[in-house]
Amino acid sequence: MVRRVIEIDEEACIGCGLCANACHEGAIGMVNGKAKLMRDDYCDGFGDCLPACPVDAIKFIEREAAAYDEAAVLAAKKAKETANKLSSAMSSIKNNNAKSKNEMKDNFTDANGNYSKHRDADMIEPCGCPGTRAQTIIHDNSCNVNNNVSEKIQSELTQWPVQIQLLPVTAPFYNNANLLIAADCTAYAYGDFHRKFVKNRVVLVGCPKLDDADYQSKLTAIISQNDIKSVTIVRMEVPCCGGLENAAKEALKASGKFIPWQVVTISTDGRILD
């Protein structure tokens, strides 16, 4: 259709951007330092941009052009507002994180001036899951006389697979078994994991943060359909590990069986907390 739209003289345009700011429909954009009509269907033909131009580089013309699309203009405005809000929020988070990091010390000491491997419990993480926080762990090996033994340490694992998602619901190794339901990080964090936890147990390993799986249903089926003697749940201290603990507890309840169970929590520097 032939209708009235604006025309911008790019030679005369000085790139001030006043016309783009005056255009409520977002029809004008700045390209390579010059004002440009970006879309015909965004131009309503009212010319709010004309008086804003200090060098009279904009005028009306009659030509073939797409009809003004108010719905498209409103949708574009909403998308722009959302993008601006997101950008503002991300900028705020970035600034807050930078401020928090500057305020937090890299090393911490206790009341006696001794080095502490962890931040005080009342210190708040600036953002995100504590389980993803990077930290360097320094161990006091003065009392770990067993670390220097030369003999080969035997694996205590007696079944395969170990991943909860891969384990069958029924298998001979479940018969009269003591189950170990463990977060996968625990075997790396706790140095004597095999002798302390794996020995004489059937191992079920998972990570509720990374696995897209229904642990509760799988564990309920395993406990319900097999003769299980006891359940030991070993998790890390980070909050996301609570998902594995809760799934195991709910599975025990759903099984309808009375089975002895316990929860052991491992700190990120390899200590048993409870």
N, C-alpha and C positions, 0 to 999 in steps of 0.2 A: 504494500500500500504506500501511496505518496502522502507524507505528512511532514510537519515541522519538527526539525531537530536542530541541535547546535552544530556548528562547524568551528574548529579551532585552527587558527593560523599558527602553525608550528614555527614558522620563521620569526613571527612577531613575539611568540611566547617567551617569557623570561624565566620560566620555571619556578615561580614563587609558590605555587601550590594553593593559592587562595581559592581558585575556582573549584578544585577538588574538595576542599573543606566546605565550600558553600553548597555543593551538590548533595542534597539529602538522600538521593537515590543511589549514590555510589557509581554513577555512570562514567565519571571522569577519574582517570588514574594518572600517575606520573610515570612516564617511561623514558629512560635515558635523559632525565632532567627536563622533559617537556610534558605539558598536559596533553592527554589523549582521550578521546571518547572511546571507552572500552567496549560498550555494548549499546546498540541502538535501542533495544527493548527496555533498557534501564532509564532512558531519557524521556521524561514526561512532557518536554516541550515548553515548560513554564519559564525556563531561563533564569533561575536563581543565581546561576554562575556568572551571567553577563555583567551585572554591576560590580561583582567582586574582582574582575580582572582590571588591573591598574593600567594596562596598555591596550585595552580594547581589542584583544586578540580573538574574541569569541563573538559569533553572530548567528542569527537564525538563518536556516535555508530550508527550502522545500525539496525533498528528494524521496526516492524509494527507501523505505526503512521498515523494519519490523515494528509491530504495534507495541505500545507501552505495556509491559507485563508487571502489574503491581504485585502479584503473588511471588514472582521470581525476585523482585526487589526486596520484599519483606523477608523471604527465606535467606537471601544473601546477608541482610542486616543481622538476622538472628545468628547466622553462622559466624559472622564477624565478631559479634558480641561474645559468643561462646569462646571463640579463639582468644579474644582479648582477656577474658576472665581466666582462662587456663594459663595463658602466658603470665598474667599477674600472679596467679597462685604459685606457679613453678618458680617465679622469680623470688617470691616471698619465702618459699621453702628453702631455696638455695641460700638466700641471705641469712635466714635463721640458722641453717646448718653451719654456715661459715662462722657465724657469731658463737654458736655453741662450741664448735671445735676450738676456737681461739680461747674460750674460757675454760676448757677442760684440759687438765695436765696429762702428759703422756705417761708419767710415772707417778706412783702414789706411795705414801709411807704411812705406817701405822703410828700409834701414839708414842712408840719408842724410837721412831725414826727408821724402822726397818722397812725394806722394800716390800711392797704388797703387789701380788700378781693381778689383783682385781680392783676395780673401782668400788667405792663404798656403795652399799646397797641402796642408799637413798639418792644416788646420783641418777639422773634421768637421761635416757638415750635421746639424742636430738631428733631422730627420725628413723622409721623403719623397724624391722624385726631385730631384736638383740641377737638372734641366731646367725645373722649375716654380718655382725660387727667384726671387723678385722682386729686381731690382737696378737701380740707376741707373748708367748708363754715361757717363763724361765723357771726351771725346776731346781730345787735344792737336792743334789745327788749325794750329799755327804753321808746319808744314812742308807742309801740304796745299794747295799753290798751285793745283792743278787743281780744287779745290772751287769756285772763284770764276769758272770759265769760263762764258761766257754762251751759247755755241752749244748747240744741241739735241744731246743724246746719242742716237745711233741704237741701236735694239734689234738685237741680234745673233741673235735667235731666228729659225730658218729652218723650223720645223715646228710642227704642232699636231695633236693635243693634247700635253700634257707630263706629265700625271699618269700614273704607272705603271698605275694601275687602268683608265684610259681608253685608253691607247695600244694600237693593234693589235699582234699578234704579228709580222705581216709588213706592210711598206709600202715604197714606192720610196725614201723618205728614209733607210732603213737601209742601202741598198746602198753598200758601201765606206765606212761611216760610223765616225766617232769618237764613242763614246757618252759622255755625261756623266750619271752616276747621282748625283743630288744630293738631300740632305735639304732640304725646302722652306724651312727657316729660314735656310739659308746665303745665299740671294739677298738677304735683308734684312740679314744681319749683315755681309757683305762688300761694301763700297761699289762696287768695280769689277768686280762679278761677271760682267757681260755680256762685257766685253772680256777678262777674265782666263780665264773658264771657258766661257761659252756660245758664243763665236765659234768657228765651224768645227766645232761638235759638235751631235749630236742629243741633246736634253735629255729625261731621264726623272726625274721628281720624285716624292718620296713622304715620308711621315712614319710610321715604324714604331710610334710611340707612339699615334697617333691613328687610323691606318687599320687596319681589320680585313681584312687581305688577305694572301695568300700571295705575297710579293714574289719569293721564290726561284724558284718554279715559273714565274712570268711572265717573269722575267729570263732564266731558263734557256732558255725557248722562244724569246725574242727573239734571244739570242746564238747559239743552235744553228741557227736557221732563216734567219739572215741573214749577209751577208758583213761582219763587224765588224772594223775595223782596230785599235782600241784602246778601253780603258775607263778613264775617270777617275771616281773616287768622291769626292765632296765631302760631308763630314759636319760636324756641329757637335761641339764638345768634350764635350758632355754625354753621359753613359753610354747613354741610351736611343737615341742615334743609332747605336750600335754594331750595332743590329739591321739597319739598312740596309746597312752595310758587310759584315756577315757574309752577308747574303742575296746580295749581289753577288759576293762571293768564292766562295760555294758554287755559285752559278750558273755562274761561269767554270769551276770544276772539273767540274761536271756536264755542261757543253757538250762536253767532250772536246777543246776547241780550245786551241791555244797562242796567247794574245792578250796583248799588252803591257797592263799595268794599273798604276794608281797610286792612292794614297789621300791626299787633302788634308784636313786638319782645320782648321776655322775656330773661333777663340775667340768667346765671346759679345760681346766688344768689337770684333770685326771684324778680327782679325789671323790670318794663316796661321801655324799652329803647326808643321806638318810637311808 
